[in-house]
Amino acid sequence: MNTRHVIVLTIVLTAVSLSFAQERRLSVEEYRDKMKGGWIGQIIGVVWGAPTEFKFNDKVIPAEAVPKWTPDMVNNAFGQDDLYVEMTFLRSLEQYGLDVPIRQAGIDFANSEYQLWCANEAGRKNLRRGIAPPDSSHPRFNSRANDIDYQIEADFAGLIAPGMPNAVIGFGETFGRLMNYGDGVYGGQFMGGMYAEAFFEKDLHKVIDAGLACIPADSQYAGMVRDMVRWHRANPDDWQKSWELCLQKYRKDPAYQKDSNGGIDVKINGAMVMLGLLYGQGDMEKTVVIAMRGGYDSDCNPSSAAGVLGTLTGFSKLPQHYTKELKLEPRFSYTAYNVPGLLDVCEKLARQVLVRQGGRIEKGADGKELLVIPRVAAKPGRYTPTWQAGPIADSRFTDEECARIRFKPHPADVGGDDPTGRVQGALDALFPGWKTTPNGKDMQPGYREEYLGRKHVVMTHPLDKSTGVTLAKVIEVPKAGAPKLEVTVANHDKGDFLFIARVDGKEIVKQKVGGAKAAWQTLAVDLAPYAGQTVTVELVNRPDGWSCEAAYWGAIEVK
């Protein structure tokens, strides 16, 4: 071989070497084993910790209060929201593809039938009342935007995107923003990033670094992760010391605990996941028990930790006392999937994600399929904390989109933090056609389940000391009889107000509502002079002084 041939061969080998360095290979068989390990890890963590959930806040769970694992417990997870909620997102991807619009994802989530809490509940209520994503999670409409929710639902994102961090980030932007904002989204993108890297890395710190690469470095959540790693290095044999340091900063320091949501904040719960992973030493029992004993959401946190560890380990290498009783046939509640179906849809989606991210599928020397995954640096979004939220998108569902949402909002859920919106939502449900002018925030105007023994009531409140609130409707007055509008109203027991009724701008009734105590009374507005005509009727709740000036509307009907 002459010198020229040697040079050419060297160039070719160098190019091949660089190509391999820029790619990672994972057999489909190993992918399924690790992906299954991730799902079963989640199951182990959530069912083991379930009896302790939120029973221990700001204190370590005593060792004697930790449930004992028995092999049959693995089948208690089919009804766990920690699992079936994220399968809603898988179903959206399966049905509409990787480019599923966030609005379609929002409609699917709005149509979910299961009970929800915290950011999930607030986000879904917003969706059902017509606030489309991403505004469904914006802090203006969602006071729970920093809660744990997407963090406990983002496992799927890493499990269908092995080694592909930008896909994980993208899934967070589609699904995490249905209910979360700021750190609430970043917590999920961090978890998904760890799962994605756990298919390849055995070094837990590199897995953590990969998760951090998926979120803004200046976010408080990223700071929490770095703190947990630092405290672990300083106290490698004392997890309770790190727990105490975390408590002081992320629960007791108001600069880091800006929400008073009872220990459901994403950072404190993410810290418990880190606690389990860092001190668990790769052992499933230690990982679960430490993450659980940290308290707060003490079934979700060990579920996340055990899911990452299960992906690192692979299903085939999990101790049999965790897996030997697993039933494959039962479906997860509210989903189309049992365990085999779940694994199949994840593989199907992972193949699609791979191609979308510039990878490919090859046959190895043994004839088995290999996922060839390009190494691409993660590109996280810009940090926007909930307390410095950006502008709203002013996104609302169209009438056509609203018609596709099967569950209509309860009157109490309409309007969010907007008093006028709450009143209008209650009017739409109870007194269709009546429209309100702006309401003041005092006394939380809107729907009331019951007031003074009467069910289903609308409460209004004047905008300010000189501006009342007006309910108006265009009414076709009957020709026959002596038509009248009967209005049943009540005052607050510590206040009164002026009731005014106008027809086409003419004042018909002006009467004080109130007295020694709150009581219902029915007032009549004579419509006989307008028989057969179409008129605009206005009913006014005008302030009379400035003490509990609310009006409670129990009935408005033409007789």
Buried (B, 14 or more C-beta within 10 A) or exposed (E): EEEEEEEEEEEEEEEEEEEEEEBBBBBBEBBBBBBBBBBBBBBBBBBBBBEBBBEBBEEBBEEEEBBEBEEEBBEEBBEBBBBBBBBBBBBBBBEEEBEBEBBBBBBBBBBBEBEBEBBBBBBBBBBBBBBBBBBBBBBBBBBBBBBBBBBBBBBBBBBBBBBBBBBBBBBBBBBBBBBBBBBBBBBBBBBBBBBBBBBBBEEBEBBBBBBBBBBBEEBBBBBBBEBBBEBBEEBEEEBBEBBBBBBEBBBEEEEBBBBEBEBBBBBBBBBBBBBBBBBBEEEBBBBBBBBBBBBBBBBBBBBBBBBBBBBBBBBEEBEEEBBEEBEEEEBBBBBBBBBEBBBEBBBBBBBBBBEBBEBEEEEEEEEEBBBBBBEBEBEBBEBBBBEEBEEEEEBEBEEEBBEEBEEBBBBBBBBBEBBBBBBBBBBBBBBEEBBBBBBBEBBEBBBBEEBBEBEBBBBBBBBEEEEBBBBBBEBEBBEEEEBBBEBBBBBBBEBBBBBBBBBEEEEBBEEEBBEEEBEBBEBEBBBEEBEEEEBEBBBBBBBBEEEBBBBBBBBBEBE
